[in-house]
Amino acid sequence: MRCWLLTASSSWEKLEHENDIEEWITDINRMKEDFRKLRLYKMVRFESKNKALLPFRQFLIRLMRYLLYSLVLIMISVMIGTAGYRYYADLSWIDAFYNACMILTGMGPVSVMQTDAAKVFSSFYALFSGIAFLSTVAIFFAPIAHRFLHMLHIDD
């Protein structure tokens, strides 16, 4: 029995080997297993509702880890803004950093953008900053929300 695939050009093409699909699925499953073995995967996952509530000390360690993730996101966002304001608006490093921090915290721009490129960057950075702020809050509060919801399911 031969396997057939429909290509993007809507023509049928015969596979060279009939085991190609099985090999491909095996490779995907192997990659999933490798991903699960990574420490990063273990660092970001939460326990399921069937498992016991995490001890308070370990919960605090998890909370600090997620705080670190949030701080890294904030630092990357500030670096993007500082570099962009420095390049597009020709601001000094301190003024670019100050402007990026003010936009990221929602206070608004400090310096007036003179060029069109600076105005476009400032607009997109403001949109990015709103998403980055919400993402940072979500990352930080994820362990707290998970613990609360986990406590509600302990009796079940």
C-alpha positions in Angstrom: 0.0 0.0 0.0 1.4 3.4 -1.0 0.9 6.7 0.8 -0.2 9.8 -1.0 0.0 13.5 -0.1 -1.8 16.5 -1.4 0.8 19.2 -2.2 0.3 22.9 -2.1 -0.1 23.0 -5.8 -3.1 20.7 -5.5 -1.4 17.9 -7.4 -0.9 14.4 -6.0 2.6 13.3 -5.3 3.7 9.8 -4.4 5.9 9.5 -1.4 9.3 7.8 -2.1 8.9 5.5 0.9 5.7 4.4 2.6 7.3 4.7 6.0 8.0 8.4 5.7 4.9 9.4 7.6 5.6 7.0 10.4 9.2 8.2 10.6 8.0 11.8 10.7 5.5 11.0 13.5 8.3 9.2 15.4 10.6 12.2 15.1 7.9 14.5 16.4 7.2 12.3 19.4 11.0 12.1 20.1 11.2 15.9 20.0 8.3 16.1 22.5 10.1 13.8 24.8 13.3 15.8 24.5 11.3 19.0 25.3 9.9 17.4 28.4 13.3 16.5 29.6 14.5 20.1 29.4 14.7 21.9 32.7 12.9 24.9 31.2 9.8 22.9 30.7 9.9 21.8 34.3 10.5 25.3 35.5 7.4 26.8 34.0 4.8 24.1 34.4 2.3 23.9 37.3 1.1 20.9 39.2 -2.3 19.5 38.2 -5.4 19.6 40.3 -5.0 15.9 41.2 -1.6 16.6 42.9 -1.1 18.1 46.4 -0.8 21.8 47.0 2.8 23.0 46.7 4.4 23.8 50.1 4.5 27.5 50.9 8.3 27.7 50.7 8.3 26.1 47.2 5.5 28.4 46.2 7.6 31.4 47.2 10.5 30.1 45.2 8.2 29.7 42.2 6.9 33.2 42.8 10.4 34.6 42.8 11.2 32.7 39.6 8.2 34.2 37.9 9.1 37.7 39.2 12.5 37.1 37.6 10.8 36.2 34.3 8.8 39.4 34.6 11.9 41.5 35.3 13.7 40.0 32.3 10.7 41.0 30.1 10.8 44.5 31.4 14.5 44.8 30.9 14.3 43.6 27.3 11.4 46.0 26.7 13.4 48.9 28.1 16.4 48.0 26.0 14.4 47.9 22.8 12.9 51.3 23.6 16.2 52.8 24.6 17.9 51.6 21.4 15.0 52.7 19.3 14.8 56.2 20.7 18.5 56.5 20.5 18.6 55.4 16.8 15.4 57.0 15.5 15.0 60.1 17.6 18.7 60.9 18.1 18.2 61.2 21.8 21.1 60.8 24.3 21.3 57.5 26.1 19.9 58.9 29.3 17.0 60.7 27.5 16.3 57.6 25.4 16.2 55.4 28.6 14.0 57.9 30.3 11.6 58.2 27.4 11.4 54.3 27.1 10.7 53.9 30.8 8.0 56.6 30.8 6.3 55.0 27.8 6.6 51.5 29.3 5.0 52.6 32.6 2.2 54.3 30.8 3.1 57.9 31.8 3.6 59.0 28.2 6.4 60.4 26.1 8.7 63.1 27.5 10.6 64.2 24.4 8.9 65.5 21.2 9.6 63.3 18.2 11.0 65.4 15.3 11.2 63.0 12.5 8.6 60.7 10.9 10.7 57.6 11.7 10.8 58.6 15.3 7.1 59.1 15.4 6.4 55.7 13.8 8.8 54.0 16.2 7.3 55.8 19.2 3.8 54.7 18.1 4.7 51.1 17.7 6.7 51.1 20.9 3.7 52.5 22.7 1.6 49.6 21.4 4.3 47.1 22.3 4.6 48.6 25.8 0.9 48.1 26.5 1.2 44.4 25.5 4.5 44.0 27.4 2.9 45.5 30.5 -0.1 43.2 30.4 2.2 40.2 29.7 4.4 41.1 32.7 1.5 41.3 35.0 0.1 38.0 33.7 3.5 36.3 34.1 3.8 37.5 37.7 0.3 36.7 38.8 0.1 33.3 37.1 1.5 31.4 40.1 -0.8 33.3 42.5 -3.9 32.6 40.4 -2.9 29.0 40.0 -2.4 28.5 43.7 -5.8 30.1 44.4 -7.6 27.9 41.8 -5.7 24.8 43.0 -6.9 25.5 46.6 -10.5 25.6 45.3 -10.1 22.1 43.8 -8.4 20.4 46.8 -11.7 19.2 48.3 -12.9 17.7 44.9 
